[in-house]
Amino acid sequence: MSVTVLTANGDTMGTPGIDYPPSIIALVSEAWSTHADRVVMRYPDADDEWVDVTGAQAQQHVNDVAKGLIALGVAAGDRVAILSRTRYEWTVLDFAIMSAGAIPVPIYDTSSESQIDWITSDAEVKLVVAETTAHAARTRAAAADEESPIETVLTIDDGALDDLIAQGREVTDDALAARIASLGHDSLATIMYTSGTTGRPKGVRLTHFSYVRHIAGIQDTMGAVLFEEGASTVLFLTLAHSLARLVEIALVASGMVIGFCPDPSKLVPAMQSFHPTLVLAVPRVFEKVYNSAEQKAAAGGKVRIFRWAAKQAIDYSKALDAGGPSIALKVRHAVADRLVLSKIREVLGGKAHWAISGSAPLGDRLGHFYRGLGLTVLEGYGLTETNAASHVNVPELAKIGTVGPPLPGIEVSIAEDGEILMRGEQLFEGYHRNPDATAESIADGWFHTGDIGAEDEDGYLTITGRKKELIVTAGGKNVAPAELEDGIRSYVLVSQCVVVGDAQPFIAALVTLDAEALPGWLKAKGMEPMTVAQAAQDERILASLQKAIDRANTAVSKAESVRTFRILEDDLTVDNGMLTPSLKVKRGRVLEQYAEVIDEIYAAKHSHS
């Protein structure tokens, strides 16, 4: 199949398989050369004021750091790890490591000493560039292991990049050009580690061709978002995650202005001063924006107005899919916009009209709410093994509730048991030093995703759950927990939800309370302040949660509905090992940790029956 692909300067890129740039570095350099005098990136200084970086400055910075790495003794093919939050220096290092012919290995900044030890050992990492002294200390503790391959640890906050630039002054342009010229389609671009929901993270090997092919398809599909006048986004998702990393390279290649926000607690002011056209986030962020807006309205005694306005937004969006809104609905929507919806757009900077959501299901309610607000959320799907994105809704036709059609170059098949299988040019080479896991996941050329789904007549995919997470009740009913969990988690007081019931007579839920949302909710209800532990025992809160669960149950059959629930004392977090760094629940760990609570649920029900 032949596609015409726009480059950053609007030229056509040619026919797939023939004229792709040889490497990510060639792709990025072309974009920065095109935009040499234009701002391509912005980052916050110590006073949170934006510092502008042009294409020429970004290119120079990358080249100078790459020379420093060569001077330090980094050889072609060496593995260099980046352990840092998302910031401008992360991107510079990423491209500098590649330019030196080496292979970047991202590590989540929240990783523990043992996780750092595992990834650096498995990937045979010699050099780690850490962000803070605390990150560096954790890394050095991992390096103290006798078998650790780590030889050097540099710290960004201690001036690591300036030191590298100083060291690299003796390295010639020709020496750097030779390293870049050695990169080709088959060269390994990176080893991305999975977030480890079911065990130790696996190293996913992705080539330069995987990226340049994938980005050509993304530009072809998402041109309306990437190439519009003034296109920009605030990047705050962790670049150690495959989705943020792929999107970042695609944005750089397309000339979109990227503002870096290393501290998610400063995201709202960053959005308001940056005015992005695109919001790239995970569903939890969209939930938080909605819930905090509802709380703010409640605190001001205007919760009924907020909920009325939210309903108009949802109704308006649904009407767009059913012949268009009536005149009466248009009038109500305009009033809702003036009273409520426009204020939420301002929270996002006022100019955002596109959003990309990935990593977990967004849910119909939020999809329609944001579209009714004027923000089209293009929900997507993929795994690290499919180079982050295999599917995404396209600007011309976004079907809420689906993750869109496959991106160019990716073929999809649905197995008899509903498992989604994929093959294509941008899929991974295999797992690093793990041929058994590679052989287990790829059969007859098809990658087995482990996800269950269905395609409609347009090839738009709907995900219904994880194969390993399917619950089979004692009555033989198959239950995919994701839909119920999403429905319950959408309630303002709920932080996390895990549905249980495998081999049991009915379905139940483990719920955690949102400590941030609780005070505002209590105030709005005229209730006294209380701790999360007190709230978990309060009959009024239990009744409110029961209503939320009853609402979620309306989306499923009686056999799949949640019959009872328990509030857990502690939230599920990355720090306590219950969430992956990309905020996915480690279901196995939760079931193990709370086995007594689950046993008590079913023992209590049996004793009552």
KOLRO-923097 format. One line per 2 residues: number of its first residue (from 1); their letters; for each residue x, y, z of C-alpha. Coordinates in Angstrom, 1 decimal, always signed. Last residue first. Layout:
<pts>
NUM	a	X/Y/Z | ...
</pts>
This chain:
<pts>
609	sh	-27.2/-16.8/+52.7 | -25.9/-14.5/+55.4
607	sh	-22.9/-16.8/+56.3 | -22.1/-17.1/+52.6
605	ka	-22.1/-13.3/+52.2 | -19.7/-12.8/+55.1
603	ay	-17.4/-15.6/+53.9 | -17.3/-14.0/+50.4
601	ie	-16.4/-10.6/+51.6 | -14.0/-12.0/+54.3
599	di	-12.0/-13.9/+51.7 | -11.6/-10.7/+49.7
597	ve	-10.4/-8.8/+52.7 | -8.0/-11.6/+53.6
595	ay	-6.6/-11.7/+50.1 | -5.9/-8.0/+50.1
593	qe	-2.1/-8.1/+49.4 | -2.4/-11.1/+47.0
591	lv	-5.3/-9.7/+45.1 | -3.6/-6.3/+44.9
589	rg	-0.3/-7.8/+43.7 | -2.0/-9.8/+41.0
587	rk	-4.0/-6.7/+39.8 | -1.0/-4.5/+39.4
585	vk	-3.1/-1.4/+38.6 | -1.9/+0.7/+35.7
583	ls	-0.5/+4.1/+36.7 | +2.3/+4.3/+34.1
581	pt	+4.8/+3.8/+36.9 | +3.0/+0.5/+37.7
579	lm	+0.5/+0.6/+40.5 | +0.3/-1.5/+43.7
577	gn	+4.0/-1.3/+44.6 | +3.5/+0.9/+47.7
575	dv	+5.2/+3.8/+46.0 | +3.4/+3.5/+42.7
573	tl	+0.1/+3.9/+44.5 | -3.1/+2.0/+45.5
571	dd	-4.7/+4.0/+48.3 | -4.5/+2.6/+51.9
569	el	-7.4/+1.7/+54.2 | -9.3/-0.3/+51.5
567	ir	-13.1/+0.4/+51.1 | -15.1/-2.8/+50.6
565	ft	-17.8/-3.5/+48.1 | -20.9/-5.5/+47.5
563	rv	-23.1/-6.9/+44.7 | -21.1/-5.6/+41.7
561	se	-22.9/-6.5/+38.5 | -21.8/-9.2/+36.0
559	ak	-24.6/-11.6/+36.7 | -27.1/-8.7/+36.6
557	sv	-25.9/-7.7/+33.1 | -23.7/-4.6/+32.7
555	at	-23.9/-0.9/+32.1 | -26.6/-0.3/+34.8
553	na	-24.0/-1.7/+37.3 | -22.0/+1.5/+37.1
551	rd	-25.0/+3.6/+38.4 | -25.5/+1.1/+41.3
549	ia	-21.8/+1.4/+42.1 | -22.1/+5.2/+42.3
547	kq	-25.2/+4.9/+44.5 | -23.3/+2.5/+46.8
545	ls	-20.5/+5.0/+47.0 | -23.0/+7.7/+48.2
543	al	-24.4/+5.2/+50.8 | -20.9/+4.4/+52.1
541	ir	-20.3/+8.1/+52.4 | -23.4/+8.6/+54.4
539	ed	-22.7/+5.6/+56.6 | -19.2/+6.8/+57.6
537	qa	-16.7/+4.0/+58.1 | -14.4/+4.7/+55.1
535	aq	-14.8/+8.4/+55.9 | -13.1/+7.9/+59.2
533	av	-10.1/+6.2/+57.6 | -10.0/+8.9/+54.9
531	tm	-9.9/+11.5/+57.7 | -12.8/+13.7/+58.5
529	pe	-14.0/+17.3/+58.0 | -17.7/+17.8/+59.1
527	mg	-20.4/+17.6/+56.5 | -22.1/+20.5/+54.7
525	ka	-22.3/+18.4/+51.5 | -20.0/+20.8/+49.6
523	kl	-17.6/+20.7/+52.6 | -17.5/+16.9/+52.6
521	wg	-16.8/+16.8/+48.8 | -14.1/+19.5/+49.1
519	pl	-12.3/+17.6/+51.9 | -12.5/+14.2/+50.1
517	ae	-11.2/+15.1/+46.6 | -7.5/+15.0/+47.6
515	ad	-7.8/+11.9/+49.8 | -9.4/+10.0/+46.9
513	lt	-11.0/+6.9/+48.5 | -9.9/+3.3/+47.6
511	vl	-12.4/+0.6/+46.4 | -12.3/-3.2/+46.3
509	aa	-15.2/-4.4/+44.3 | -17.5/-7.6/+44.4
507	if	-18.8/-10.0/+41.7 | -20.8/-13.1/+42.6
505	pq	-20.6/-16.8/+43.3 | -16.8/-16.9/+43.4
503	ad	-14.4/-18.7/+40.9 | -12.9/-15.2/+40.2
501	gv	-14.9/-12.6/+42.0 | -13.0/-9.3/+42.1
499	vv	-13.3/-5.8/+40.7 | -10.4/-3.4/+41.6
497	cq	-11.2/+0.3/+42.0 | -9.0/+3.3/+42.5
495	sv	-9.4/+7.0/+43.6 | -13.1/+7.1/+44.3
493	lv	-14.7/+10.2/+45.8 | -15.4/+11.9/+42.5
491	ys	-17.1/+8.9/+40.9 | -15.5/+8.0/+37.6
489	ri	-13.7/+5.1/+39.4 | -17.0/+3.2/+39.6
487	gd	-17.6/+3.4/+35.8 | -14.0/+2.6/+35.0
485	el	-13.9/-0.4/+37.3 | -17.2/-1.8/+35.8
483	ea	-15.9/-1.5/+32.3 | -12.5/-2.9/+33.1
481	pa	-13.6/-6.0/+35.0 | -14.3/-8.3/+31.9
479	vn	-16.7/-10.9/+33.3 | -17.1/-14.4/+32.0
477	kg	-20.0/-16.2/+33.7 | -19.3/-19.8/+34.6
475	ga	-21.6/-19.8/+37.7 | -18.5/-19.9/+40.0
473	tv	-17.5/-16.6/+38.3 | -14.9/-16.4/+35.6
471	il	-13.0/-13.1/+35.8 | -11.1/-12.0/+32.7
469	ek	-7.9/-10.4/+33.9 | -5.5/-12.6/+31.9
467	kr	-7.4/-11.9/+28.6 | -7.3/-8.1/+29.4
465	gt	-10.5/-6.2/+28.8 | -13.2/-5.0/+26.4
463	it	-11.2/-3.0/+23.9 | -13.2/-1.6/+21.0
461	ly	-11.4/-1.3/+17.6 | -12.5/+0.7/+14.6
459	gd	-12.0/-1.4/+11.5 | -14.8/+0.5/+9.7
457	ed	-17.3/-2.4/+10.0 | -16.7/-2.7/+13.7
455	ea	-13.7/-4.4/+15.4 | -13.8/-6.4/+18.7
453	gi	-11.6/-6.7/+21.7 | -9.7/-8.8/+24.2
451	dg	-6.2/-7.9/+25.2 | -3.3/-10.3/+25.7
449	th	-1.5/-8.7/+22.7 | -0.6/-11.8/+20.8
447	fw	+1.9/-10.7/+18.1 | +1.3/-12.5/+14.8
445	gd	+4.1/-13.9/+12.7 | +2.9/-17.5/+13.1
443	ai	+3.0/-17.1/+16.9 | +4.6/-14.2/+18.7
441	se	+4.2/-13.7/+22.5 | +5.6/-17.0/+23.7
439	at	+8.5/-17.0/+21.3 | +9.5/-13.5/+22.5
437	ad	+9.1/-14.6/+26.2 | +11.4/-17.6/+25.5
435	pn	+13.9/-15.5/+23.5 | +14.5/-13.2/+26.5
433	rh	+17.8/-11.3/+26.1 | +16.0/-8.2/+25.0
431	yg	+12.3/-8.9/+24.0 | +11.6/-9.1/+20.3
429	ef	+12.1/-7.0/+17.2 | +9.2/-4.8/+18.1
427	lq	+6.3/-3.9/+15.8 | +6.7/-1.1/+13.3
425	eg	+6.4/-3.1/+10.1 | +3.3/-5.0/+10.9
423	rm	+1.6/-7.8/+12.9 | -1.2/-7.8/+15.4
421	li	-3.5/-10.1/+17.3 | -6.4/-9.0/+19.5
419	eg	-7.8/-11.8/+21.6 | -11.5/-12.5/+21.2
417	de	-11.4/-16.2/+21.9 | -11.6/-17.0/+18.1
415	ai	-8.7/-14.6/+17.4 | -9.3/-11.0/+16.2
413	sv	-6.8/-10.0/+13.5 | -5.1/-6.6/+13.0
411	ei	-2.6/-5.4/+10.5 | -0.4/-2.4/+11.2
409	gp	+1.5/-0.4/+8.5 | -0.8/+2.6/+8.6
407	lp	-2.4/+3.1/+12.0 | -5.1/+0.7/+13.0
405	pg	-8.7/+2.1/+13.4 | -10.0/+4.0/+16.4
403	vt	-9.7/+3.3/+20.1 | -13.5/+3.0/+20.4
401	gi	-15.9/+4.3/+23.0 | -16.2/+7.7/+21.2
399	ka	-15.9/+7.3/+17.5 | -13.6/+10.0/+16.2
397	le	-14.1/+10.5/+12.4 | -12.2/+13.3/+10.6
395	pv	-9.7/+13.7/+13.4 | -8.7/+10.1/+13.4
393	nv	-9.2/+7.8/+16.4 | -6.0/+6.0/+17.2
391	hs	-4.7/+2.4/+16.9 | -1.3/+0.7/+17.1
389	aa	+0.4/+3.2/+19.4 | +3.2/+2.5/+21.8
387	nt	+5.8/+0.9/+19.5 | +3.6/-2.2/+19.0
385	et	+5.6/-4.0/+21.7 | +5.2/-1.0/+24.1
383	lg	+1.5/-1.6/+23.7 | -1.2/+0.2/+21.8
381	yg	-4.4/+2.1/+22.1 | -5.8/+5.5/+21.1
379	el	-8.6/+7.9/+22.1 | -8.8/+11.1/+20.1
377	vt	-10.4/+13.5/+22.5 | -12.1/+16.3/+20.6
375	lg	-12.1/+19.3/+23.0 | -15.0/+21.7/+22.4
373	lg	-16.8/+21.2/+25.8 | -19.3/+18.8/+24.1
371	ry	-16.2/+16.8/+23.0 | -15.0/+16.8/+26.6
369	fh	-18.3/+15.6/+28.0 | -18.7/+13.0/+25.3
367	gl	-15.4/+11.3/+25.9 | -15.8/+11.7/+29.7
365	rd	-19.1/+9.8/+29.6 | -18.0/+7.2/+27.0
363	gl	-15.0/+5.9/+29.0 | -11.4/+6.9/+28.9
361	pa	-9.9/+3.4/+28.7 | -6.2/+3.1/+29.8
359	sg	-2.7/+4.0/+28.4 | -4.0/+6.5/+25.9
357	si	-5.8/+9.9/+25.5 | -5.0/+12.4/+22.8
355	aw	-6.6/+15.8/+23.0 | -7.6/+18.3/+20.3
353	ha	-9.4/+21.7/+20.8 | -7.0/+23.3/+23.2
351	kg	-6.9/+27.1/+22.9 | -8.2/+28.3/+26.3
349	gl	-5.2/+27.2/+28.4 | -6.6/+24.0/+29.8
347	ve	-8.1/+25.8/+32.8 | -9.6/+28.2/+30.3
345	ri	-11.5/+25.3/+28.6 | -12.9/+24.5/+32.0
343	ks	-14.2/+28.1/+32.3 | -15.8/+27.9/+28.8
341	lv	-17.8/+24.9/+29.9 | -19.5/+26.5/+33.0
339	lr	-21.8/+29.5/+32.6 | -21.2/+30.6/+29.0
337	da	-20.9/+27.0/+27.7 | -24.0/+25.9/+29.6
335	va	-25.9/+28.8/+28.0 | -24.7/+27.8/+24.5
333	hr	-25.5/+24.1/+25.2 | -29.0/+25.0/+26.2
331	vk	-29.5/+27.0/+23.0 | -28.0/+24.2/+20.9
329	la	-30.2/+21.7/+22.6 | -33.3/+23.8/+21.8
327	is	-32.2/+24.1/+18.1 | -31.8/+20.3/+17.9
325	pg	-28.3/+18.7/+17.9 | -27.1/+16.8/+14.9
323	ga	-28.1/+13.6/+13.0 | -27.2/+11.1/+15.7
321	dl	-23.5/+11.3/+16.2 | -23.5/+15.0/+16.9
319	ak	-26.4/+14.4/+19.2 | -24.2/+12.4/+21.5
317	sy	-21.8/+15.5/+21.8 | -24.7/+17.8/+22.6
315	di	-26.1/+15.4/+25.2 | -22.7/+15.2/+26.9
313	aq	-22.2/+18.9/+26.9 | -25.8/+19.6/+28.1
311	ka	-25.3/+17.0/+30.9 | -22.1/+18.8/+32.0
309	aw	-24.0/+22.1/+32.1 | -26.7/+20.5/+34.3
307	rf	-24.1/+19.0/+36.6 | -22.3/+22.3/+36.9
305	ir	-25.5/+24.2/+37.6 | -26.5/+21.7/+40.3
303	vk	-23.0/+22.0/+41.8 | -23.2/+25.8/+42.2
301	gg	-22.9/+26.2/+46.0 | -19.4/+27.7/+45.6
299	aa	-17.8/+24.6/+47.1 | -19.9/+22.4/+44.8
297	ak	-18.7/+24.3/+41.7 | -15.1/+23.9/+42.8
295	qe	-15.8/+20.2/+43.4 | -17.3/+19.7/+39.9
293	as	-14.3/+21.5/+38.4 | -11.9/+19.3/+40.5
291	ny	-13.8/+16.1/+39.3 | -13.7/+17.1/+35.6
289	vk	-10.0/+18.0/+35.6 | -9.2/+14.9/+37.7
287	ef	-11.0/+12.6/+35.3 | -9.2/+14.0/+32.3
285	vr	-5.9/+13.5/+34.2 | -6.8/+9.9/+35.1
283	pv	-7.7/+9.2/+31.5 | -4.0/+9.6/+30.4
281	al	-2.9/+12.9/+28.8 | -1.8/+14.7/+25.6
279	vl	-3.6/+18.0/+25.3 | -3.3/+19.7/+21.9
277	tp	-3.7/+23.3/+21.0 | -1.6/+24.5/+23.9
275	hf	-2.1/+27.9/+25.6 | +1.4/+28.1/+27.3
273	sq	+0.5/+30.4/+30.3 | -2.7/+28.6/+31.2
271	ma	-1.3/+25.1/+30.5 | +1.7/+25.8/+32.7
269	pv	-0.5/+27.2/+35.5 | -2.6/+23.9/+35.3
267	lk	+0.4/+21.6/+35.1 | +2.3/+22.9/+38.1
265	sp	+1.6/+19.8/+40.2 | +2.7/+17.7/+37.2
263	dp	+6.3/+18.9/+37.8 | +8.6/+18.4/+34.8
261	cf	+6.4/+20.5/+32.4 | +8.0/+20.7/+29.0
259	gi	+6.5/+22.9/+26.3 | +6.6/+21.4/+22.9
257	vm	+6.0/+23.4/+19.7 | +4.9/+21.2/+16.8
255	gs	+7.5/+20.9/+14.0 | +6.3/+17.6/+12.7
253	av	+9.5/+15.6/+13.5 | +9.5/+17.1/+17.0
251	la	+5.8/+16.2/+17.5 | +6.4/+12.6/+16.2
249	ie	+9.4/+12.2/+18.5 | +7.3/+13.4/+21.5
247	vl	+4.4/+11.2/+20.5 | +6.7/+8.1/+20.5
245	ra	+8.2/+9.0/+23.9 | +4.9/+9.9/+25.5
243	ls	+3.4/+6.5/+24.4 | +6.5/+4.4/+25.3
241	ha	+6.7/+5.5/+28.9 | +10.1/+6.7/+30.1
239	lt	+9.1/+10.1/+28.7 | +6.8/+10.5/+31.7
237	lf	+3.6/+12.4/+30.8 | +4.1/+16.2/+31.2
235	lv	+4.4/+17.5/+27.6 | +2.5/+20.8/+27.1
233	ts	+1.4/+20.9/+23.5 | +1.6/+23.1/+20.4
231	ag	+0.2/+23.7/+16.9 | +0.4/+27.4/+15.9
229	ee	-1.0/+26.7/+12.4 | -2.2/+23.1/+12.0
227	fl	+0.4/+20.5/+11.1 | +0.2/+18.0/+13.9
225	va	-3.6/+17.9/+14.6 | -4.9/+18.0/+11.0
223	gm	-2.0/+15.8/+9.9 | -3.1/+13.0/+12.2
221	td	-3.3/+10.1/+9.8 | -0.4/+10.8/+7.4
219	qi	+1.7/+12.2/+10.2 | +1.0/+9.1/+12.3
217	ga	+1.8/+6.8/+9.3 | +5.2/+8.6/+8.7
215	ih	+5.8/+8.5/+12.5 | +5.4/+4.7/+12.5
213	rv	+7.8/+4.2/+9.6 | +10.4/+6.5/+11.2
211	ys	+10.0/+4.8/+14.6 | +10.0/+1.1/+13.6
209	fh	+12.8/+1.9/+11.1 | +15.0/+3.2/+14.0
207	tl	+14.6/-0.2/+15.7 | +12.6/-1.1/+18.8
205	rv	+13.7/-3.8/+21.3 | +11.3/-4.2/+24.2
203	gk	+13.0/-5.0/+27.5 | +10.7/-6.9/+29.8
201	pr	+9.6/-5.5/+33.2 | +9.6/-8.2/+36.0
199	gt	+6.1/-9.5/+36.8 | +2.5/-9.1/+35.7
197	tg	+2.0/-5.3/+35.6 | +5.6/-4.7/+34.7
195	st	+5.7/-1.3/+33.1 | +7.3/-2.6/+30.0
193	ym	+11.0/-1.6/+29.4 | +11.9/+0.3/+26.3
191	it	+15.2/-0.7/+24.6 | +16.1/+2.0/+22.1
189	al	+17.0/+2.7/+18.5 | +18.5/-0.7/+17.4
187	sd	+19.9/-0.3/+13.9 | +17.9/-2.0/+11.2
185	hg	+16.8/+1.2/+9.5 | +20.2/+2.7/+9.6
183	ls	+22.6/+4.4/+11.9 | +26.3/+4.5/+10.9
181	ai	+25.8/+8.0/+9.4 | +25.1/+9.4/+12.8
179	ra	+28.4/+8.0/+14.2 | +30.3/+9.3/+11.2
177	al	+28.7/+12.7/+11.5 | +30.0/+12.9/+15.1
175	ad	+33.6/+12.1/+14.1 | +33.3/+14.5/+11.2
173	dt	+32.1/+17.3/+13.5 | +35.2/+16.9/+15.5
171	ve	+35.5/+15.9/+19.2 | +37.8/+18.3/+21.1
169	rg	+34.9/+20.3/+22.4 | +33.2/+17.2/+23.8
167	qa	+34.4/+17.5/+27.4 | +32.9/+21.0/+27.8
165	il	+29.6/+19.8/+26.3 | +29.6/+16.8/+28.7
163	dd	+30.2/+19.1/+31.7 | +27.3/+21.4/+30.6
161	la	+25.1/+18.4/+30.3 | +26.0/+17.0/+33.7
159	gd	+25.5/+20.3/+35.6 | +24.7/+18.9/+39.1
157	di	+21.0/+18.9/+38.4 | +21.6/+16.6/+35.4
155	tl	+23.5/+14.0/+37.4 | +26.1/+11.6/+35.9
153	vt	+26.6/+8.0/+37.0 | +29.5/+6.0/+35.5
151	ei	+30.5/+2.3/+35.4 | +27.2/+0.5/+35.6
149	ps	+27.5/-3.2/+34.6 | +26.2/-4.4/+38.0
147	ee	+27.5/-7.8/+39.0 | +29.1/-6.7/+42.2
145	da	+26.0/-4.7/+43.3 | +27.2/-1.3/+44.2
143	aa	+25.7/+0.0/+40.9 | +22.2/-0.3/+42.5
141	ar	+23.3/+1.9/+45.4 | +24.9/+4.3/+42.8
139	tr	+21.5/+4.4/+41.0 | +19.6/+5.3/+44.2
137	aa	+22.1/+8.0/+45.0 | +21.9/+9.4/+41.4
135	ha	+18.1/+9.6/+41.7 | +18.4/+11.4/+45.0
133	tt	+21.1/+13.7/+43.6 | +18.6/+14.6/+40.8
131	ea	+18.1/+13.8/+37.1 | +20.1/+10.7/+36.5
129	vv	+22.3/+10.0/+33.5 | +23.3/+6.3/+33.7
127	lk	+26.4/+4.9/+31.9 | +27.4/+1.3/+31.4
125	ve	+23.9/-0.3/+30.8 | +23.9/-4.0/+30.2
123	ad	+20.2/-4.0/+29.3 | +19.4/-6.7/+31.8
121	st	+21.7/-5.3/+34.4 | +20.5/-1.7/+34.0
119	iw	+16.9/-2.8/+34.1 | +17.2/-5.1/+37.1
117	di	+19.4/-2.7/+39.2 | +17.1/+0.2/+38.5
115	qs	+14.1/-1.9/+39.6 | +16.0/-3.0/+42.7
113	es	+16.9/+0.6/+43.6 | +13.3/+1.7/+43.2
111	st	+11.9/+3.3/+40.0 | +9.9/+6.6/+40.4
109	dy	+12.0/+8.4/+37.7 | +11.0/+5.6/+35.2
107	ip	+14.0/+4.3/+33.4 | +14.6/+5.0/+29.7
105	vp	+17.3/+3.0/+27.9 | +19.0/+5.1/+25.1
103	ia	+21.1/+3.1/+22.6 | +24.5/+4.5/+21.4
101	ga	+25.5/+5.7/+17.9 | +26.6/+9.1/+19.3
99	sm	+23.6/+10.6/+17.6 | +21.3/+8.1/+19.5
97	ia	+22.7/+9.3/+22.9 | +22.4/+12.9/+21.8
95	fd	+18.7/+12.4/+20.7 | +17.7/+11.0/+24.1
93	lv	+20.0/+13.4/+26.0 | +18.4/+16.5/+24.4
91	tw	+14.9/+15.0/+25.0 | +15.6/+14.3/+28.7
89	ey	+17.2/+17.8/+29.1 | +14.0/+19.5/+28.1
87	rt	+12.1/+17.8/+30.9 | +10.0/+14.7/+31.6
85	rs	+11.3/+13.2/+35.0 | +14.6/+11.5/+35.0
83	li	+16.6/+8.3/+34.8 | +18.1/+8.1/+31.4
81	av	+20.1/+5.0/+30.7 | +23.0/+4.6/+28.2
79	rd	+23.5/+1.3/+26.3 | +26.6/+1.1/+24.2
77	ga	+26.0/+0.3/+20.5 | +28.5/+2.8/+19.1
75	av	+31.0/+3.6/+21.9 | +30.6/+6.0/+24.9
73	gl	+34.2/+6.9/+25.8 | +33.5/+10.2/+27.7
71	ai	+34.7/+12.1/+24.5 | +31.9/+10.3/+22.6
69	lg	+29.3/+11.3/+25.2 | +30.6/+14.9/+25.1
67	ka	+30.3/+14.9/+21.3 | +26.6/+13.8/+21.7
65	vd	+26.1/+16.7/+24.2 | +27.4/+19.2/+21.6
63	nv	+25.3/+17.7/+18.8 | +22.1/+17.7/+20.9
61	hq	+22.6/+21.4/+22.0 | +23.4/+22.5/+18.4
59	qa	+20.2/+20.8/+17.1 | +18.1/+22.4/+19.9
57	qa	+19.6/+25.8/+19.2 | +19.0/+25.5/+15.4
55	gt	+15.4/+24.4/+15.9 | +14.8/+27.3/+18.3
53	vd	+14.6/+27.1/+22.1 | +12.4/+29.4/+24.1
51	vw	+12.6/+29.7/+27.9 | +9.1/+29.9/+29.6
49	ed	+9.0/+31.5/+33.1 | +8.6/+29.1/+36.0
47	da	+10.8/+31.2/+38.2 | +13.7/+28.6/+38.1
45	dp	+13.3/+28.4/+34.3 | +10.4/+26.5/+32.5
43	yr	+11.0/+24.8/+29.2 | +10.1/+25.7/+25.6
41	mv	+10.6/+23.8/+22.4 | +10.4/+24.3/+18.6
39	vr	+10.8/+28.1/+18.5 | +11.5/+29.1/+14.9
37	da	+14.8/+30.1/+13.4 | +16.0/+26.6/+12.4
35	ht	+12.5/+25.3/+11.7 | +13.3/+23.4/+8.5
33	sw	+16.8/+22.4/+9.9 | +15.0/+21.3/+13.1
31	ae	+12.6/+19.1/+11.1 | +15.4/+17.6/+9.0
29	sv	+17.5/+17.0/+12.1 | +14.6/+15.1/+13.7
27	la	+14.1/+12.7/+10.8 | +17.9/+12.1/+10.3
25	ii	+18.2/+11.5/+14.1 | +15.3/+9.0/+14.0
23	sp	+17.1/+7.1/+11.4 | +17.5/+6.3/+7.7
21	py	+14.8/+8.7/+6.6 | +12.0/+6.8/+4.8
19	di	+12.3/+6.9/+1.1 | +11.9/+3.3/+0.0
17	gp	+9.8/+1.2/+2.4 | +6.8/+3.4/+2.2
15	tg	+6.6/+5.6/-0.9 | +7.7/+9.2/-0.8
13	mt	+8.1/+11.8/+1.9 | +6.0/+14.5/+0.4
11	dg	+7.0/+18.0/+1.2 | +5.0/+20.0/+3.7
9	na	+8.0/+21.4/+5.7 | +7.5/+19.0/+8.6
7	tl	+7.2/+16.1/+6.3 | +3.9/+15.1/+4.7
5	vt	+3.3/+11.4/+3.9 | +1.7/+10.1/+0.7
3	vs	+0.7/+6.5/+1.2 | +1.4/+3.4/-0.9
1	m	+0.0/+0.0/+0.0
</pts>
